[in-house]
């Protein structure tokens, strides 16, 4: 008799492979979630190949969850897949999740690529995901943050401009070398046509 304290056996990778590649999201999604049960030592042999299989499926929710997994189970093969998906996937949800996953590889590595994608991809969801992912990096260079914020506040979408204003407020609050420029930009945003941007600018100026 097995006691409740005994470790549970790992899932059969071949069973997971069949479910992930089945074309049925109701089978693929739980199987992708079960990959979390494998140790880090199984990343290259088991986990990443199955996540890549998920990233190739038709359903965007399966591709999106696979991108999230590749951000947690990082290796060079996963980076290459994410780099491709963030630029070429037809669904903005997948591109946004790929961008978020790429940020987990470290700011020095992901910054050039994500800045490039921010400029090139006009989907507000992707741009907001990049803003959030990069702003959460505690070691990011304040000059990079200012650069990103300036791109964001020039966006046609108000939600993206809000994200830019929030970053400017952080620069003001942190008293970074870019604080004076950030404050000037926030002052200009008080005239923005979107009341959410105005509110974010005022909040940043009060920091």
Secondary structure, DSSP 8 states (H G I E B T S, - for coil): ---TTS------HHHHHHHHTSS-HHHHHHHHHHGGGS-GGGIIIIIHHHHHHHHTSSSHHHHHHHHHHHHHS--HHHHHHHHHHHHH-S-HHHHHHHHHHHHTT-HHHHHHHHHHHHHH---HHHHHHHHHHHHT-TT--HHHHHHHHHHHHTSSSHHHHHHHHHHHHHHHHTT-TTHHHHHHHHHHHTT-SSHHHHHHHHHHHT-
